[in-house]
Amino acid sequence: MPWFIAAALLLVPIIEIFVIIQVGQVIGGWPTVALLLVESALGAWLIKREGRRAWNALQTALQTGRMPGRELSDAALVLVGGTLLLTPGFVTDIFGFFFVLPFTRPLARKLLAGFLSRRIVAQLGGNPLTGFIPGVGQPPFGRPYPKQPGQQPPDDVVEGEVIDPDRPKDS
């Protein structure tokens, strides 16, 4: 992961400058600067609105005693998206809007959950593709483990009432 961050810190500014120059050549210098300022202002307004929504949803979840998993991931996505939106550039703004907009955030949340679950499985010494973690009962993805040699399948549970024919009925 540290190599990815180092590469991003080197490549993202180069990509942003290249894209800004390309847009500037197509629409002109001043319109490009104006577009960057409008995107930043729109991003700041959106961050304020969605950040407030995420904070209120988090407080509601905590007050009602619910586990705030979705709310925490939304808050994290708004925070990261807000940082990207306030960074000047078109490429970071695209990713920032993807993380912050309410209709794209569920997809971003799903991608984040998948990424984190694969990382956790890998950290525990398991296979990130199958979710198999040696020595643990079930993988995080809900798929049963393959049967181990000599392992008996679990008995089926049937709920019911035992009737003893020799016992008299209660009247």
ZIBELBEL-V442121 format. One record per backbone hydrogen bond with DSSP energy under -1.0 kcal/mol. NH is the residue of the N-H (numbers start at 1). CO is the residue of the C=O. If there is no record, write none. Layout:
<<NH CO> <NH CO>>
This chain:
<<5 1> <6 2> <7 3> <8 4> <9 5> <10 6> <11 7> <12 8> <15 11> <16 12> <17 13> <18 14> <19 15> <20 16> <21 17> <22 18> <23 19> <24 20> <25 21> <26 22> <27 23> <28 24> <32 28> <33 29> <34 30> <35 31> <36 32> <37 33> <38 34> <39 35> <40 36> <41 37> <42 38> <43 39> <44 40> <45 41> <46 42> <47 43> <48 44> <49 45> <50 46> <51 47> <52 48> <53 49> <54 50> <55 51> <56 52> <57 53> <58 54> <59 55> <60 56> <61 57> <62 58> <63 59> <64 60> <66 61> <69 67> <72 68> <73 69> <74 70> <75 71> <76 72> <77 73> <78 74> <79 75> <80 76> <81 77> <82 78> <83 79> <84 80> <85 81> <86 82> <94 90> <95 91> <96 92> <97 93> <98 94> <99 95> <100 96> <101 97> <105 101> <108 104> <109 105> <110 106> <111 107> <112 108> <113 109> <114 110> <115 111> <116 112> <117 113> <118 114> <119 115> <120 116> <121 117> <122 118> <123 119> <124 120> <125 122> <126 121> <127 132> <131 127> <136 133> <142 139> <151 148> <167 164>>
